Amino acid sequence: MASRSNPRRSNGHRRGMLRRRVLAAYDVCAICGKPVDKTLRSPHPMSAEVDELIPVSRGGDPLSFANCRLTHRRCNRLKSDKSDEYARRQLEGKTVSPARDITPLHDSLDATLHPGGHSPVRIQTATPPTPIRLDVLDLIDMLDATARELWHRLDGIDALDWRKDKRNEDLKATLIACAGHPKLTTVADAGLYMHVINDLARKVDTVLDPPEQRREIGTCELCETMLTAGAADQWVTCPVCGREQRAQTVKLRRLKTLCWDDSERGSAADISKAFAVSGLKVSRKTITTWEQRGKLPRHADGYAYCDVYRLLIGPDLTKSVR
């Protein structure tokens, strides 16, 4: 079956002339309503792009000036082959989502300012002072600024003249008010606000439910596939052969492989980290002190893992520098 050609590329000269004509005719993005900096180069998200009012996939003519307009690259990617109204309708649902996470965010920040929190149901013994969650504080500030700016935009209030707005609603109420505003589906830069709120929502999810930190611990004993595990994982399952193995056994097997070969060498920091992953503690300072006392030879490419291992499990362990 013959492949469908891209009409933009098959008519590159005409498309190039049309692009220059659109850039000369317009200065504002047709989707978000913001000025377009024509000096920016692709793939900068705010660079200039020519978008079809009726997408090519729906029969639109990419070589017709009447069907083309100026947009930001980011706004064009956000719109895809949908309509501008699609992006504005999506904004309504995306605005309510962060509102549900405001209370957990405040609780997370409150727990660092006041150990145990203010809620009487959270009883906690005395603990050392916890550093303030500055990332949570910054996130709340960004949410607050974005929500109030959108609210002012919907009500036609100058965002810089805060004296005209006498309302004093909290952040959650502001987000809900924006989501239910009758002008939300018609505001010109709805696509831009949707992009910002989507980004903030992803950051909120990361703060409230951070991804588990996993790192490589060694290879599977059957298929030699590299295995990864979290800090609290006791068992790991190979994704290739499905064999379940004890995480500590995999770590020790990897360490044994390093220590068996005299050619395996590394810096004091690398060796200390590899031993720590396997449950054996030896600091970088201890390794360098062994060298200074003549117990550990240093090669051109670092220390040998096997030499450090012999000192660590040998009789000299009780005399090592602590």
N, C-alpha and C positions, 0 to 999 in steps of 0.2 A: 504494500500500500504506500503511495507517495506521501511523504511528510509535508506538513503544512508549513509554508515559509512565513517568516516574520515580515509583514509589509513595511515595517519601519526600516529594516536593514536592506531589504530588496530594493527600496527606493531611497537609498542613503542620501543622495544629493538633494532631492526634493525635501526630505525630512530635515536636513541640515539648514536649508533655506527657510523652512517653516519655523524651526527653532529660533533662528536669528530674528525673524519677524515677531515672534511671540515675546522674546526677551526685550525687544525694542518697544513693544506696545504696552506691556504691563510691568508694574513694579511691586504689586501686592499679591500674596498667595491667595488663590481662589478658594482654598479650603479653610485656612485658619485666619485669614484676614490680616496677617502680619507682613511687614515689608520683607522682600527677598533680596539678600546680598548676592548680587550677580558675580562678584569677584571670587566667591568660594568655589572650590573645585570638588567634583564628585570623588570619593563617596562621603563627603561631609554631609551630615544629616540636614543642614540648613541650606545646602546648595540648591541652585535652580534646576527645575525639571519641567518638561512639558507634559501635561496630563490631558487625556482625552475625556471630554465631558460624557460622551457615550463610549464605554470601553470597546476596544477592538474585538474582544471576545463576544460582544453583543451586537456586532455589526457596525460599530462606529468607524469613521474614516480618520486614520491617523495622519492624513495629508491635507485635511481641510482646516483652514484657519478658524472657521466658525465652530469647529468641534474641539479646538485645542485652547489651553489656558496655562497660565504660569502657576506653579506650586513649589513648595519646599519638597526636597527629596523625602524627608521624614513624613510629611503629610501625605504625599503620594503613595508611599508604602503602606501607611495606615489605612488609606481608603481602598487600596487594591482595586478590584474590579467592581466594588460596591458603589453606592451613591454617597453624597455628602451627608444626607439625612441619616444614613445607616450609622455613621460615626457618632452623630449627635444623639441618636437613640441609645446607642451603647453606653454613652457617657452617663445616662441616668442610673443604670444598674451599677456601674463601676463606682459611682459616688457614694452609694449606700454601703458598699462593702467595707471601706475603711471606717465608717461610723460604728460598725459592730466591734471593731478592734480597738477603739479608743480606750474603753475601760481596762482591758488587759494591759495596754501600754502604760496607762497611768499607774496600775498596780505594780508593774515591773519597775517603774521609776521610783514609786513610793517605797518599795521594799528595800531599795538601796539607800534611800535617805533616812528611813526609820526601820532598823532591823525588827522584823516581826510584822511590820505594817501597822496601819491604824485599825484594821478590822479586828474586832474582838475574837473572831473565830480562828485567827491565825496566831497561835501561841508558839513562841520560839524562845529557846534559852539564849543567854547573853552570848553574843558573837563579836569578833573584832569588827571595826568599822569597814563597811563595804564601799569600794569606789563607786561614785555616782555614775550611772549608766548614761554617759554623755551621748552615745549613739541614739538612745531612746529619746533624750531631751531634744536633740537636733531633729529627729524624725517628727516629733510632735510639733515643733516650731514650723517645720516645712509644711506639714498638713494644715496647720492653722492659717499660715500665710496664704497657701493656695486656695483653701476653702473660702476665706474672706474675700480674696481677690475675685474669685468666681462669683460670689454672691453680689459684690459691688457691680461686676460686669453685667449680671443679669438684671439688676435694678437700675442700671444706667447711672450709677454713682462713680465719680472719679476715684480711682483706687488710691491716688496719692492724697486726696482730701478726706482724711478720716473723720474730720469734725462734722461732716454732713451725715454721718451714720451714727445715730444715737443708740442703736441696738447693742445689747451686751450678752447675746446668747453664747453658750459654750460651744466648743468645737463640734461635738456630736450633733447638737441641734442645728448648727450651721450647715453641716454636710447633708443632713436630712432635708433641710429647707431648700438646698440647691437641687437635690434629687427630685423634689416635687415641684420645682418652679415651672410655671407655664411657658416661660421663654427659653427653657433649656434646649428644646429641639430646634430653635431658630437662631440661636446666637451664632455669630459668624465664625468664631474661633473655638467651636466646641471640640473639633478634632485635636487641637493643641492641648486643651485642658484634659481631654481623655488620655492623651499620651503621658502627661505629667502624673495624673492620678493613677494610671496603670503602673508607672514606675514606683510611686510611693507605696502602692498596695503590695508590690513584690518585696519592697524593703520591710514593710510591716510583717509579712509572712516570715521573712528570714529572721527577724528579731524575735518573734513569738515562738517560732518553731525552727531553730537553727539546724542546718543539715549536719548529720553525723560526720565527724572527722575520721576518715579511714585512711590507712596507709599500707604500703606493701610490707608483708611480714615474711615471705618466702614462697617457694614453689611447691606445687602438689607432688607427692612422692610417686604418683602413678604417671601423670601426663606432663608434669613439669610446668604447669600453668601457674603464672604468678598470682598469688592469693592476697587479698586485702582484708583487713579487719579493723574494727573500732577498738578503742582503749579498753572497753569492758567486755569484749567478746571472748568467750572461752572456747568456742567451737567455730570452725569455718567449713563451708561446703564448696568444693571446687565447682565452678560454673560449667566446666567442660565434661568431666567424667562423673560428677555428682558424689564423689567420695567425701565423707565427713571426717574431719581431722581435728585434733586438739590444737588450738592456736599456739600454745606454749611449745608443743612438739615441733611445729613448723618453724617457729622462731629459732629454737635450738639447732634444728637441722641446718638452717641457713647459716647460723654462726659456725657450726662445725665445718661446713663447706669452706667458709672464709679462712678458718684457722688451720685447716688441713693443708692448704696450698700455700707454700712459702712465698709465692709471687704475689699474693693478694696483699696489697699495702694501701695505706691511707693516712690522712692527717690525724692528729690527736683528737680533734673534734669529731671527725667521721667515725673513728673507732669507738669513742665514748658513746656516740649515739647508737651505733650498731649493737654494742653490748647492752645498753640500757633497754632497747627493744626486746632483747632476749631475756631480760630479767637479771642481768649481771651489772652491778654498778661499779664503774671506774671513771673517775673524773678526768678531764683533759689535763688538769694541773698534776694529777698523780702520774700520768704517762710522761709528761715533760720532766718531772722530777726524777723518775726512773732513768731517763736519758742522762740528766745532769750527774747522777750518781754512778753512771757507768753500768747500770743493770740492763739497759735497753738500747740496742744499736739503732741508729737512725740512718736510713738509706736515702738515696737521691730522690726517690719518689715517695718517701714517707716511712712510717713504721709498719712492720709486718704484723698482721693480725695474730699469727701463731705465737710470736714472741710475747705479745701482750697477754695472750691467753695463758701461756705457761707461767708467767709471773703472777697472774691473777689467781690461778688455782693451786699454785705451788706453795712451798713453805714460806716464801718471802712475803706472802699476803699479810701476815701478822705484823711485818715490819714496814709495810707500805705507808706512804705519807697520807695522812687523812686530811 
